[in-house]
Amino acid sequence: MDPINFFEFSTGSIQLAPGPLQERFQINKHYVMSLTNENLLRNFYLEAGLWSYSGNGGTTSATTTSLDGPENWHWGWESPTCELRGHMMGHWLSAAARIYSQTGDHLVKAKADFIVSELARCQEAIGSGFLAAFPETYMHRIVNGKWVWAPHYTVHKLLMGLHEAHTLTGNEQALRIMVEMADWFYRWTDPFTRQQMDDLLDMETGGMLETWAELYSITKEKKHRDLIERYDRRRFFDALLAGQDVLTNKHANTQIPEILGAAKAWEATGEKRYRHIVEAFWKCAVEDRGYLVTGAGDDAELWMPAEDMTRMGVGQEHCVNYNMMRLAHVLLRWSGNPIYADYWERRFVNGVLAHQHGETGMIAYFLGIGAGSKKRWGSATQHFWCCHGTLVQANAAYHEQIFLQDEQGIAIMQWLPSKLSAKLDDTSIELSIRQDGQNGLYPLNSWNVEGMTTITKVDVPAIPVHRPESFIYEIKLSLTSSKPFCLKLRLPWWLHGQASISINGEQQQGDWQPSSYAELHREWIDGDIVRLELRKTLTAELLPGESGMYAFMDGPIVLAGLVAEERRLVGKPDQLESLLVPDRERNHSWWNPGYYRTKGQDRGFRFIPLYEIKDETYSVYFPIEPC
């Protein structure tokens, strides 16, 4: 089996530090906990015969007013009449498990444990091992070639949530439910020919392959390995291995979960074909295709043509964004190549953060970047798009790629304020990342005590006169005993020039270039402090397929122009100081990264970070006419 370069730390080892990201995490946690048990379980109860509703008053079966009427139920894609109903349950379980694993909040675990126990009750009432918020007949209809909206997709979400409830919170009942469901699917698919299975797999099976691989990793049972073989989508996978473009204008949300399944199948079985499938997909989806300034290669859930993304419409979709981040994380662990962490960062800053409303926590299904785009926000209980599900997962998983480990020591992959508590051999170590938001930039920042102290006290070091051009981080190490190991620091693609690194105030020397690692080998002792400064600059990125059309980035941050139509700019894209100048540099106790205004244009307008857009109309790409 080929080597894996990086490994994740154990569950609960990483926590976010207080600050803007933790606040986003808490907004998401509050939303997750606000969804009632009754509403999450309602459609499962309905299918199991454990609940029904006959209206309010005036009938023989309902003579009094019910306080649990339809006005209080979940609607949209979770309505009792929607064929996709039940998908949110799996996302919810996954998010709750992730939240508990980081916070240890027993209220979250108690709620999740109760829901799992009720799902078990529903499974027992159904009596066949099957469990879903829709009837078994949906499965029989699709195998007979009759259209149903993605029942496999919905079942996968449930299995995924149960798996994470088991692995992240230790819920054994969740695993038992999974095993019974696997037994049902094994019996159901047992008589199918390979032709029937191939036809079935062409109907959006979501991440079923990943689920069976996850289950096989735990049980090592032959029938679970057989399910991996049965859910191997050969028509798609073999075409990828042959070098064919089987992505353009195809449904990205169908294909990416299947590739994540291939990735897990390689890790579970060691069969090299699965790893080659994943690598062939990345080449076709990212390397050969290119991507927009946000990192997206999709529009309206469909893959755009390679290097021809001029006909973009409603914009990138959140599930695609989240699942491509998951895939980049897999490839980073396998290869160790920092380009995958660069990609993850681009899609985190300009995807996860930009799709979520910073105040309400709600989701924008699509994120447009064409002229006159506008984010359209979902509601708390009336929509439940697929992106609602990946919203609660993504915003419960900021921590996943911050710290990784290899044979040499610890690697910092994402520069997000946080703390790692772990052991290297017999040495307990705590490593914290603090972001200096006064001498450097701090995205998403708002009122804070450090900034308030800086602007009120006169006997403290002065902050810069103008907005800084760097991101500055302080890494503090606490160890129970001295320990030699390598601390790897990822230097991002947007780094302007070389990184500046000091240890305990002593400047370090090295050739530290963008998209690489600074490897710090030494015997670390308790109290060591590493200071890292990453300079950034304004850059212009060309729209794939159209010369003269550009978007702007401030380091890792995509800028959104506050205009409702396409505006032609006059200047030089490689000399952006002729086009844009800093604007509204500071707001009370914090700097505003990504704030600019046009210079020397017929009609001036402002830019702010794409992730700060709420209800404004905006544009991201602009034609630039050389002056």
Sequence and secondary structure as in RCSB ss.txt:
>XXXX:A:sequence
MDPINFFEFSTGSIQLAPGPLQERFQINKHYVMSLTNENLLRNFYLEAGLWSYSGNGGTTSATTTSLDGPENWHW
GWESPTCELRGHMMGHWLSAAARIYSQTGDHLVKAKADFIVSELARCQEAIGSGFLAAFPETYMHRIVNGKWVWA
PHYTVHKLLMGLHEAHTLTGNEQALRIMVEMADWFYRWTDPFTRQQMDDLLDMETGGMLETWAELYSITKEKKHR
DLIERYDRRRFFDALLAGQDVLTNKHANTQIPEILGAAKAWEATGEKRYRHIVEAFWKCAVEDRGYLVTGAGDDA
ELWMPAEDMTRMGVGQEHCVNYNMMRLAHVLLRWSGNPIYADYWERRFVNGVLAHQHGETGMIAYFLGIGAGSKK
RWGSATQHFWCCHGTLVQANAAYHEQIFLQDEQGIAIMQWLPSKLSAKLDDTSIELSIRQDGQNGLYPLNSWNVE
GMTTITKVDVPAIPVHRPESFIYEIKLSLTSSKPFCLKLRLPWWLHGQASISINGEQQQGDWQPSSYAELHREWI
DGDIVRLELRKTLTAELLPGESGMYAFMDGPIVLAGLVAEERRLVGKPDQLESLLVPDRERNHSWWNPGYYRTKG
QDRGFRFIPLYEIKDETYSVYFPIEPC
>XXXX:A:secstr
      B   TT EEE SSHHHHHHHHHHHHHHHS HHHHHHHHHHHHTS     SSSSSS  S  SS GGGS  
GGGSTT TTTTHHHHHHHHHHHHHHHHH  HHHHHHHHHHHHHHHHHHHHH SS   SS THHHHHHHTT   S 
HHHHHHHHHHHHHHHHHHH  HHHHHHHHHHHHHHHHHHTT  HHHHHHHHTS  TTHHHHHHHHHHHH  HHHH
HHHHHT  HHHHHHHHTT    BTSBHHHHHHHHHHHHHHHHHH  HHHHHHHHHHHIIIIITT   TTS  EET
TEE  TT  TT  S EEHHHHHHHHHHHHHHHHHH  THHHHHHHHHIIIIIHHHB TTT  BBSEE  STTB  
 B  SSS   HHHHHHHHHTT GGGGTEEE SSEEEE S  SEEEEEEETTEEEEEEEEE TTTS  TT  S HH
HHHHHH SSS    SS  SEEEEEEEEEESS EEEEEEEEE TT  S  EEEETTEE      SSEEEEEEEEE 
TT EEEEEEE  EEEEE TT TTEEEEEETTEEEEE  SS   EESBTTBGGGTEEE S EETTEE TT EEE S
 SS  EEEEGGG SS  BB  EEEE  
